Amino acid sequence: MEITYIDLFGGAGGWDVGLRNAGWKCEAMFDWNESAVKTAHSNFTHPVHVADLTDIDNVLSKGFNPVAVIGSPPCQGFSNEGKKKSDDPRNNLVWKFFDIVEKLKPKVWAFENVPGFRNSYGGKFFKELEKRLDALEYHWDSWILNAADYGVPQFRKRFVAIGSTCFKPQPPESSHAEYEDMLGRKKYVSLWEAISDLPKVECGNRIGIFQYNTPPQNDYQKEMREGSTIIENHTTQNHSERVLEKIKLVKPGQSMEVFVGKYEENKTAYCGGYRRAIKWSPSWTAYWTRGMTSIHPEQDRFFSPRECARIQSFPDNHIFKGTTIENYTQVCNAVPPLLAKAIGIQIAKQLNNC
């Protein structure tokens, strides 16, 4: 059975890279962000629409009849990064996703968000979700999935809910664990296994295009390099002397706590601030907040968008369009493609047994 789907809030295409590799076929993507849509247009052949999904007619008027509806509504109102607000208008886009599901009545839907969706604001939104889904004709379930368990080189926990008209959803089986085990699971992919073959790049590189100068060193790097002849989006920020001074104080595994109080502008530490990555462990969650992402384990700079893309499991031939800052946002907001692929394979397996 061919699984056709539409992707709501599709961004730069994390769901679509993964689901395509799981054998699914995208009928269309929708997103309001123009730079993300440019990225999607340049990487996919299926239709990509700039659409404000507060108006669901943007989707319903297209006449789609997909097997599945997939979506990752904006998560800022539920995320630990930045300031959560219960009245953030983006929170209501969750209900727009399910309005579209209710109108299109697909055989299956999959919804992804940050773990905080389950518990934020006393669990208000999750309780509303339970009530709404229990009123629909879907078997459904939800879980907190860790992307590292599916071969993604980062500890990234996500809230995932799946519904179906013909089967009770099950989570995908993990393929990786802290150590190889008797179940055939492989050891987690570390940060250094993911990025060590990328060329060394200094601060302030605004071009970010390189030739590969070493062969791939492991299976993950081979997979990321398949179909690519050059590296793009390997741009870096031009850090000020003050920012560089702070970065140099942070050792692997540490964060901005080591210099809080030493600088007038840093009186308290905040989540994700100035974290230097550890080589031989999966990365922390790829993020872009307050003008920064994690610090490179060897160099005194923040990761490039391409390094973040490797950490997210985007292949090198997936090229991001727009400014460096727009690239960071597109990459770090995406569903990791290898996690999407695992979810897609699991859904297909259950659909085929209906």
C-alpha positions as CSV (number, residue, x, y, z in Angstrom):
1,M,0.0,0.0,0.0
2,E,1.4,3.4,-1.0
3,I,1.1,5.9,1.8
4,T,0.4,9.3,0.5
5,Y,0.5,12.2,3.0
6,I,0.4,16.0,3.4
7,D,2.8,17.7,5.8
8,L,1.5,20.6,7.8
9,F,4.0,23.1,9.3
10,G,6.6,21.3,7.2
11,G,9.5,23.7,7.7
12,A,12.7,22.7,5.9
13,G,11.5,19.1,5.5
14,G,12.7,16.9,8.3
15,W,9.5,14.8,8.2
16,D,9.7,14.6,4.4
17,V,13.3,13.4,4.2
18,G,12.5,10.6,6.7
19,L,9.2,9.6,5.3
20,R,10.5,9.5,1.7
21,N,13.2,7.1,2.9
22,A,10.5,5.0,4.5
23,G,8.7,4.7,1.2
24,W,6.0,7.3,1.7
25,K,4.8,9.8,-1.0
26,C,4.2,13.4,-0.2
27,E,1.3,15.1,-1.9
28,A,2.2,18.6,-0.6
29,M,3.9,20.5,2.2
30,F,2.6,23.7,3.9
31,D,4.4,26.3,6.0
32,W,4.2,30.0,6.5
33,N,8.0,30.7,6.7
34,E,9.2,31.8,3.3
35,S,12.9,30.8,3.8
36,A,11.9,27.3,4.9
37,V,9.6,27.1,1.9
38,K,12.5,28.1,-0.4
39,T,14.6,25.3,1.2
40,A,11.8,22.8,0.7
41,H,11.3,23.9,-2.9
42,S,15.0,23.4,-3.7
43,N,15.1,19.9,-2.2
44,F,11.8,18.3,-3.2
45,T,9.7,17.8,-6.3
46,H,6.3,17.7,-4.6
47,P,4.3,20.9,-4.2
48,V,5.2,23.3,-1.4
49,H,2.8,26.0,-0.3
50,V,3.3,29.2,1.7
51,A,0.2,29.0,3.8
52,D,-1.1,30.6,7.0
53,L,-2.6,27.6,8.7
54,T,-4.8,29.6,11.0
55,D,-7.1,29.6,7.9
56,I,-7.5,25.8,7.2
57,D,-9.1,26.5,3.8
58,N,-5.5,26.9,2.6
59,V,-5.4,23.2,2.9
60,L,-8.9,22.0,2.4
61,S,-9.4,23.9,-0.9
62,K,-6.6,21.9,-2.5
63,G,-8.8,18.8,-2.8
64,F,-6.3,16.4,-1.2
65,N,-7.3,12.9,-0.1
66,P,-4.2,11.6,1.6
67,V,-3.8,8.3,3.5
68,A,-2.0,10.3,6.3
69,V,-1.7,13.8,7.7
70,I,1.6,14.7,9.4
71,G,2.4,17.8,11.4
72,S,4.6,19.6,13.9
73,P,2.9,22.8,15.0
74,P,5.2,25.5,16.5
75,C,6.5,24.4,19.9
76,Q,7.8,27.7,21.4
77,G,4.8,28.0,23.8
78,F,5.7,24.6,25.3
79,S,9.5,24.6,25.1
80,N,12.0,24.9,27.9
81,E,14.1,27.1,25.6
82,G,13.0,30.7,25.9
83,K,9.9,31.9,27.7
84,K,6.8,29.8,27.7
85,K,3.4,31.6,27.6
86,S,0.1,29.8,27.9
87,D,-1.5,32.5,25.8
88,D,1.1,32.3,23.0
89,P,-1.2,32.4,19.9
90,R,1.0,29.8,18.3
91,N,-0.2,27.2,20.8
92,N,-3.6,27.2,19.2
93,L,-2.1,26.0,15.9
94,V,-2.2,22.5,17.6
95,W,-6.0,22.7,17.2
96,K,-5.7,23.8,13.6
97,F,-3.8,20.6,12.9
98,F,-6.6,18.5,14.3
99,D,-9.3,20.6,12.6
100,I,-7.7,19.6,9.3
101,V,-7.5,15.9,10.5
102,E,-11.2,16.0,11.4
103,K,-12.1,17.4,8.0
104,L,-9.9,15.2,5.8
105,K,-10.4,12.0,7.8
106,P,-7.2,10.3,6.9
107,K,-6.5,6.7,7.8
108,V,-3.6,7.8,10.0
109,W,-2.2,11.0,11.4
110,A,1.1,11.7,13.3
111,F,1.7,14.7,15.5
112,E,5.1,15.8,16.9
113,N,6.0,18.4,19.5
114,V,8.3,19.1,22.4
115,P,8.1,16.9,25.6
116,G,6.7,19.9,27.4
117,F,3.5,19.6,25.5
118,R,2.4,16.8,27.9
119,N,3.0,18.7,31.1
120,S,3.1,22.4,30.4
121,Y,0.6,24.7,32.2
122,G,-0.5,21.8,34.4
123,G,-1.1,19.5,31.5
124,K,-3.9,21.8,30.2
125,F,-3.2,21.3,26.5
126,F,-2.6,17.6,26.8
127,K,-5.9,17.2,28.7
128,E,-7.7,19.1,26.0
129,L,-6.1,16.9,23.4
130,E,-7.2,13.7,25.1
131,K,-10.7,14.9,25.3
132,R,-10.8,15.9,21.6
133,L,-9.2,12.7,20.3
134,D,-11.3,10.5,22.4
135,A,-14.3,12.0,20.7
136,L,-12.9,11.2,17.2
137,E,-13.1,7.8,15.5
138,Y,-9.4,7.1,15.9
139,H,-7.3,4.6,17.9
140,W,-4.5,6.8,19.3
141,D,-1.6,6.8,21.7
142,S,1.3,9.0,22.6
143,W,4.9,8.7,23.8
144,I,8.0,10.6,24.6
145,L,10.6,9.3,22.0
146,N,14.3,10.0,22.2
147,A,15.9,10.5,18.8
148,A,19.2,8.9,19.9
149,D,17.3,5.6,20.2
150,Y,16.8,5.7,16.4
151,G,20.4,6.5,15.3
152,V,20.2,10.3,15.6
153,P,23.5,11.6,17.2
154,Q,21.7,13.7,19.8
155,F,19.6,13.3,22.9
156,R,16.4,14.9,21.6
157,K,13.2,13.9,23.3
158,R,10.0,14.5,21.5
159,F,6.3,14.1,22.2
160,V,4.8,12.0,19.4
161,A,1.1,11.1,19.1
162,I,-0.3,8.8,16.3
163,G,-3.8,8.0,15.5
164,S,-5.4,5.5,13.1
165,T,-8.8,4.3,12.0
166,C,-7.7,0.6,11.7
167,F,-5.0,-0.2,14.2
168,K,-3.9,0.7,17.7
169,P,-0.6,2.6,17.2
170,Q,2.7,1.3,18.6
171,P,5.9,3.3,18.9
172,P,8.8,2.4,16.6
173,E,11.2,-0.1,18.1
174,S,14.6,1.4,19.0
175,S,17.6,0.6,16.9
176,H,20.2,2.1,19.2
177,A,21.0,2.1,22.9
178,E,23.8,3.2,25.3
179,Y,25.6,-0.1,24.5
180,E,25.2,-2.8,21.9
181,D,22.9,-5.4,23.3
182,M,21.3,-8.8,22.8
183,L,18.4,-7.3,21.0
184,G,20.6,-6.3,18.1
185,R,20.6,-2.6,19.0
186,K,23.7,-0.6,18.0
187,K,25.6,1.8,20.3
188,Y,24.4,5.4,20.2
189,V,26.0,7.5,17.4
190,S,28.2,10.1,19.1
191,L,28.6,13.8,18.1
192,W,32.1,13.2,16.9
193,E,31.1,10.2,14.8
194,A,28.6,12.6,13.2
195,I,30.8,15.6,12.4
196,S,34.5,14.7,12.6
197,D,34.9,14.5,8.8
198,L,33.6,18.0,8.1
199,P,36.4,20.5,7.2
200,K,37.7,22.8,10.0
201,V,36.2,26.2,9.6
202,E,37.1,29.4,11.4
203,C,34.8,32.1,12.8
204,G,33.2,34.5,10.4
205,N,33.1,32.2,7.3
206,R,30.1,33.5,5.3
207,I,30.5,31.2,2.3
208,G,30.4,27.8,3.9
209,I,31.1,25.7,0.8
210,F,33.8,23.1,0.9
211,Q,35.1,20.0,-0.8
212,Y,35.4,16.8,1.3
213,N,39.0,16.5,2.3
214,T,38.8,13.2,4.1
215,P,37.0,9.9,3.4
216,P,34.0,9.0,5.6
217,Q,35.1,7.4,8.8
218,N,32.1,5.4,9.8
219,D,28.7,4.2,8.6
220,Y,26.9,7.4,9.8
221,Q,29.1,9.7,7.8
222,K,28.7,7.4,4.7
223,E,25.0,7.7,5.0
224,M,25.1,11.5,5.4
225,R,27.4,11.9,2.4
226,E,25.5,9.7,0.0
227,G,24.5,11.6,-3.1
228,S,26.6,14.7,-2.2
229,T,29.8,15.9,-3.8
230,I,30.4,19.1,-1.8
231,I,29.5,20.5,1.7
232,E,27.3,23.6,1.9
233,N,25.8,25.6,4.8
234,H,29.1,25.2,6.8
235,T,29.0,28.9,7.7
236,T,30.0,30.4,11.0
237,Q,29.3,33.4,13.1
238,N,31.7,36.3,13.5
239,H,31.9,36.3,17.3
240,S,32.9,39.5,19.1
241,E,35.9,39.4,21.4
242,R,33.6,39.4,24.4
243,V,31.7,36.4,23.2
244,L,34.9,34.6,22.3
245,E,36.3,35.3,25.7
246,K,33.3,33.6,27.3
247,I,33.4,30.7,24.9
248,K,37.0,30.0,25.8
249,L,36.1,29.7,29.5
250,V,33.7,26.8,28.8
251,K,35.2,23.2,28.8
252,P,33.4,20.2,27.3
253,G,30.3,19.3,29.3
254,Q,30.2,22.8,30.9
255,S,27.9,25.7,30.2
256,M,27.6,29.4,31.1
257,E,27.5,28.7,34.8
258,V,31.3,28.9,34.7
259,F,31.3,32.7,34.0
260,V,27.9,33.9,35.4
261,G,28.7,36.8,37.7
262,K,32.0,37.7,35.9
263,Y,30.2,39.7,33.2
264,E,27.7,42.5,33.9
265,E,25.2,41.1,31.3
266,N,25.3,37.5,32.7
267,K,23.9,37.6,36.2
268,T,22.0,34.3,35.9
269,A,22.4,31.1,33.7
270,Y,19.7,30.2,31.3
271,C,18.8,26.9,29.6
272,G,21.1,26.0,26.8
273,G,23.4,29.0,27.3
274,Y,27.0,28.6,26.1
275,R,27.1,24.7,26.3
276,R,30.2,23.1,25.0
277,A,29.5,19.7,23.4
278,I,31.1,16.4,24.4
279,K,32.8,14.5,21.6
280,W,32.0,10.9,22.4
281,S,28.4,11.2,23.4
282,P,25.3,12.1,21.4
283,S,24.9,15.8,21.3
284,W,22.6,17.8,23.4
285,T,19.4,18.8,21.6
286,A,20.2,20.9,18.6
287,Y,18.7,24.3,19.3
288,W,18.9,27.9,18.2
289,T,18.1,30.4,20.9
290,R,19.3,33.9,21.9
291,G,21.6,33.9,18.9
292,M,23.5,30.7,19.8
293,T,23.7,27.0,19.6
294,S,26.1,24.5,21.3
295,I,29.9,25.2,21.2
296,H,32.1,23.0,19.1
297,P,34.1,20.5,21.2
298,E,37.5,21.5,19.8
299,Q,37.1,25.0,18.3
300,D,36.1,28.2,20.0
301,R,32.9,28.8,18.1
302,F,29.3,27.7,17.9
303,F,28.3,24.9,15.6
304,S,27.7,25.8,11.9
305,P,24.3,25.1,10.4
306,R,25.8,22.1,8.6
307,E,27.1,20.6,11.8
308,C,23.7,21.1,13.3
309,A,22.2,19.4,10.2
310,R,24.5,16.4,10.8
311,I,23.4,16.3,14.4
312,Q,19.8,16.3,13.3
313,S,20.5,13.5,10.6
314,F,19.9,15.7,7.6
315,P,22.0,14.4,4.7
316,D,24.6,16.7,3.2
317,N,22.7,17.0,-0.1
318,H,19.8,18.7,1.7
319,I,20.8,22.3,1.2
320,F,19.3,25.1,3.3
321,K,18.3,28.4,1.8
322,G,18.3,31.8,3.3
323,T,20.7,33.6,5.8
324,T,22.8,31.7,8.3
325,I,20.4,32.6,11.1
326,E,17.5,31.3,9.0
327,N,19.4,28.1,8.4
328,Y,19.9,27.6,12.1
329,T,16.2,28.1,12.7
330,Q,15.2,25.7,9.9
331,V,17.6,23.0,11.0
332,C,17.0,23.1,14.7
333,N,13.2,23.3,14.5
334,A,13.0,20.2,12.3
335,V,12.0,16.7,13.1
336,P,15.2,14.6,12.8
337,P,14.8,12.6,9.5
338,L,16.0,9.3,11.0
339,L,13.3,9.6,13.7
340,A,10.7,10.4,11.1
341,K,11.9,7.4,9.1
342,A,11.5,5.1,12.1
343,I,8.0,6.4,12.7
344,G,7.1,6.0,9.0
345,I,8.3,2.4,8.9
346,Q,6.4,1.5,12.0
347,I,3.1,3.1,10.7
348,A,3.6,1.4,7.3
349,K,4.0,-2.0,9.0
350,Q,0.8,-1.6,11.0
351,L,-1.2,-0.2,8.0
352,N,-0.2,-3.2,5.8
353,N,-1.6,-5.5,8.5
354,C,-5.0,-3.8,8.5
